[in-house]
Amino acid sequence: MQLDVLCAREFLWLQLLSRTQTREILLMALTQIQIIQSLGEALSWMEKEINWGVPVTELRHLSGRIGELYAALISNGQMATEVNQKGYDVVSENRGRISVKTTAQNTYTGHFSFNPNTLDQVDWIIALKIDTDEMEIQLLLDAKKEEALELMRESKGHYTLPMSKLAPTPDSSKPIKYVNEVQHGEYTVREAETGSFEILKGSESISPVKPTMRKIAKEIGVDLTNINGNTKNTRQLGASVIQALQDIS
């Protein structure tokens, strides 16, 4: 019996079961390995669409699916039992019914919107941001509904959660440690211990990094695509550029 084909009556019955019984039934649904595989395939497809020139704004359905799969993964849960399930997207043993909101925009402007008529069916809220440059998923919010409501405001009959309230704040007290640094003409390419890259032109930090990284890569003959034929993200390209410049020197 698959969880995604349970009828409404069976799902209500599932909610009344003990934790042990619930866990046994969840194991008969999508496994964590299957969720990981599906998530990887969805991210790969999004990367292809972006490389083909499709605007991120046209990939909302795919972004939403990626968010739901990621939420199911980190909560050890499963997708909702019905298509367009009202209120929530994932059900988890520990977090209950989870509403998942996902964005792929680069900035922290805008907001997530919630329907007040279905929030009573939600126990937990997860908000995610897809970094389409690195093809990574950033967890912005993972909280009980009551905690998330404190961040929201009412607007035109909906609850809205401003993304600005979820923007990460850099820890200025912790200095950035760099593990690699190479020079190319007027540019300095540095790799932080976190795996991120920075490019300096003189003493000025360049942002965004990727266009200049691509320029340097072309100048030194580094391939812009990976073995699968997809465009390298910033981390992949940065690692290749640093390796090539170290080999040259």
C-alpha positions as CSV (number, residue, x, y, z in Angstrom):
1,M,0.0,0.0,0.0
2,Q,1.6,3.3,-1.1
3,L,1.1,6.4,1.0
4,D,0.4,8.5,-2.1
5,V,-2.7,6.5,-3.0
6,L,-4.2,6.4,0.5
7,C,-7.8,7.6,0.5
8,A,-8.8,10.4,2.9
9,R,-10.4,7.9,5.3
10,E,-7.2,5.8,5.4
11,F,-5.1,8.9,5.9
12,L,-7.2,9.9,8.9
13,W,-6.7,6.4,10.3
14,L,-3.0,6.7,9.7
15,Q,-2.8,9.9,11.9
16,L,-4.3,8.0,14.8
17,L,-1.7,5.2,14.8
18,S,1.1,4.9,17.2
19,R,4.6,6.2,16.2
20,T,5.8,2.7,15.6
21,Q,2.9,1.8,13.3
22,T,3.2,5.1,11.4
23,R,6.9,4.5,10.8
24,E,6.2,1.1,9.4
25,I,3.6,2.4,7.0
26,L,5.8,5.3,5.9
27,L,8.6,2.9,5.1
28,M,6.2,1.3,2.5
29,A,6.0,4.7,0.7
30,L,8.9,6.5,-1.0
31,T,12.2,5.5,0.6
32,Q,14.7,8.2,1.5
33,I,16.9,6.8,-1.3
34,Q,14.1,7.3,-3.8
35,I,13.5,10.8,-2.6
36,I,17.2,11.6,-2.9
37,Q,17.2,10.2,-6.5
38,S,14.1,12.2,-7.4
39,L,15.5,15.4,-5.9
40,G,18.7,14.9,-7.8
41,E,16.8,14.4,-11.1
42,A,14.6,17.4,-10.5
43,L,17.7,19.7,-9.8
44,S,19.4,18.3,-12.9
45,W,16.4,19.1,-15.0
46,M,16.1,22.6,-13.6
47,E,19.8,23.2,-14.4
48,K,19.2,22.1,-18.0
49,E,16.2,24.3,-18.3
50,I,18.2,27.3,-17.0
51,N,21.1,26.5,-19.4
52,W,18.5,26.4,-22.3
53,G,17.6,30.0,-21.3
54,V,14.3,29.3,-19.6
55,P,13.6,32.1,-17.0
56,V,13.4,30.9,-13.4
57,T,10.0,32.6,-13.2
58,E,8.8,30.0,-15.7
59,L,10.0,27.1,-13.5
60,R,7.8,27.7,-10.5
61,H,6.2,24.2,-10.7
62,L,9.6,22.6,-10.8
63,S,10.9,24.8,-8.0
64,G,7.9,23.7,-5.9
65,R,8.5,20.1,-6.6
66,I,12.1,20.4,-5.6
67,G,11.1,22.1,-2.4
68,E,8.6,19.4,-1.5
69,L,11.1,16.6,-2.1
70,Y,13.8,18.4,0.0
71,A,11.3,19.0,2.8
72,A,10.3,15.4,2.7
73,L,14.0,14.4,2.9
74,I,15.0,16.6,5.8
75,S,11.8,15.8,7.8
76,N,12.0,12.1,7.1
77,G,8.5,12.5,5.7
78,Q,6.4,11.8,2.6
79,M,4.6,13.8,0.0
80,A,1.0,14.8,0.6
81,T,-1.6,12.1,-0.2
82,E,-3.4,14.1,-2.8
83,V,-2.5,16.4,-5.7
84,N,-2.9,20.0,-4.7
85,Q,-3.5,19.0,-1.1
86,K,-5.1,21.9,0.7
87,G,-2.8,23.6,3.3
88,Y,0.1,21.2,3.4
89,D,2.5,19.5,1.0
90,V,4.4,17.0,3.2
91,V,3.5,14.8,6.1
92,S,6.1,13.9,8.7
93,E,6.1,11.8,11.8
94,N,7.9,14.4,13.8
95,R,6.7,17.7,12.3
96,G,3.1,16.7,11.3
97,R,1.6,18.4,8.3
98,I,4.1,20.7,6.6
99,S,3.5,23.6,4.3
100,V,6.5,24.1,2.0
101,K,7.3,27.3,0.3
102,T,10.1,27.5,-2.3
103,T,11.6,30.4,-4.3
104,A,14.4,30.4,-6.9
105,Q,14.8,34.2,-7.0
106,N,18.3,35.5,-6.3
107,T,17.2,38.3,-3.9
108,Y,15.4,38.4,-0.6
109,T,12.7,40.7,-1.8
110,G,9.1,39.6,-2.1
111,H,7.2,37.3,0.2
112,F,5.7,33.9,0.7
113,S,1.9,33.8,0.8
114,F,-0.4,31.6,2.9
115,N,-4.1,31.1,2.7
116,P,-5.7,31.7,6.1
117,N,-8.5,29.3,5.3
118,T,-6.2,26.3,5.2
119,L,-3.6,27.2,7.8
120,D,-5.6,25.3,10.4
121,Q,-4.5,22.2,8.5
122,V,-0.8,23.0,8.9
123,D,1.4,22.1,11.8
124,W,4.8,23.1,10.5
125,I,6.2,25.5,7.9
126,I,9.4,25.1,5.8
127,A,10.7,27.9,3.5
128,L,13.4,27.2,1.0
129,K,15.5,29.1,-1.5
130,I,17.1,27.4,-4.5
131,D,20.5,28.9,-5.5
132,T,20.3,28.4,-9.2
133,D,24.0,29.4,-9.7
134,E,25.3,26.7,-7.4
135,M,22.2,24.5,-7.7
136,E,22.0,24.2,-4.0
137,I,19.0,24.4,-1.6
138,Q,19.1,26.9,1.3
139,L,16.9,26.3,4.3
140,L,15.4,29.7,5.3
141,L,12.8,28.6,7.8
142,D,12.0,25.3,9.6
143,A,9.5,26.1,12.4
144,K,6.2,25.4,14.0
145,K,3.3,27.2,12.5
146,E,2.9,29.3,15.6
147,E,6.5,30.5,15.4
148,A,6.2,31.3,11.7
149,L,2.9,33.2,12.2
150,E,4.9,35.7,14.4
151,L,6.9,36.7,11.3
152,M,3.8,37.1,9.1
153,R,1.5,40.0,8.4
154,E,-2.0,40.2,7.0
155,S,-2.3,41.6,3.5
156,K,-5.4,41.4,1.1
157,G,-6.9,38.5,2.9
158,H,-3.7,36.4,3.1
159,Y,-0.9,36.0,5.5
160,T,2.4,37.0,4.0
161,L,5.9,36.1,5.2
162,P,8.5,38.7,3.9
163,M,11.6,37.1,2.6
164,S,13.6,39.9,4.1
165,K,12.9,38.4,7.5
166,L,14.5,35.2,6.5
167,A,17.7,36.6,4.9
168,P,20.8,35.2,6.6
169,T,22.9,37.6,8.6
170,P,26.6,37.1,8.2
171,D,28.6,36.5,11.4
172,S,31.0,39.4,11.2
173,S,32.8,38.1,14.4
174,K,34.0,35.0,12.6
175,P,36.8,35.8,10.0
176,I,36.6,34.0,6.7
177,K,39.4,31.5,6.2
178,Y,40.8,30.9,2.7
179,V,42.4,27.6,1.7
180,N,43.5,28.6,-1.8
181,E,44.5,31.8,-3.5
182,V,45.9,32.3,-7.0
183,Q,46.6,35.3,-9.2
184,H,45.6,35.9,-12.8
185,G,46.5,39.3,-14.2
186,E,44.7,41.9,-12.2
187,Y,42.5,39.3,-10.5
188,T,42.9,37.3,-7.3
189,V,40.8,34.2,-7.0
190,R,40.3,32.9,-3.5
191,E,38.6,29.7,-2.2
192,A,37.1,29.9,1.3
193,E,37.0,26.8,3.6
194,T,33.3,26.8,3.1
195,G,33.8,26.0,-0.6
196,S,32.7,29.4,-1.8
197,F,34.8,31.6,-4.1
198,E,35.7,35.2,-4.1
199,I,37.4,37.3,-6.9
200,L,39.2,40.5,-6.2
201,K,40.2,43.1,-8.7
202,G,42.9,44.9,-6.8
203,S,41.3,45.3,-3.4
204,E,37.7,45.4,-4.7
205,S,35.6,42.3,-4.3
206,I,33.6,41.4,-7.5
207,S,30.0,40.3,-7.3
208,P,28.5,38.3,-8.8
209,V,31.5,36.0,-9.1
210,K,30.5,33.7,-11.9
211,P,30.7,36.1,-15.0
212,T,34.3,37.0,-14.1
213,M,35.1,33.4,-13.2
214,R,33.9,32.4,-16.7
215,K,36.0,35.1,-18.3
216,I,39.2,33.8,-16.5
217,A,38.3,30.2,-17.4
218,K,38.1,31.1,-21.1
219,E,41.4,33.0,-21.0
220,I,43.3,30.0,-19.5
221,G,41.5,27.3,-21.5
222,V,39.3,25.8,-18.8
223,D,36.2,24.0,-20.0
224,L,33.0,25.6,-18.9
225,T,31.0,22.4,-19.0
226,N,31.2,19.3,-16.8
227,I,31.5,15.7,-17.9
228,N,27.7,15.5,-18.3
229,G,27.8,18.4,-20.7
230,N,26.1,20.8,-18.3
231,T,27.5,24.2,-17.5
232,K,29.7,24.1,-14.4
233,N,28.4,26.0,-11.4
234,T,30.5,28.6,-9.6
235,R,32.1,26.1,-7.2
236,Q,32.9,23.6,-10.0
237,L,34.3,26.3,-12.2
238,G,36.3,27.9,-9.4
239,A,37.9,24.6,-8.4
240,S,38.9,24.0,-12.1
241,V,40.3,27.6,-12.5
242,I,42.4,27.4,-9.3
243,Q,43.7,24.0,-10.3
244,A,44.6,25.2,-13.7
245,L,46.3,28.4,-12.4
246,Q,48.3,26.3,-9.9
247,D,49.4,24.0,-12.6
248,I,50.5,26.9,-14.7
249,S,52.5,28.4,-11.9
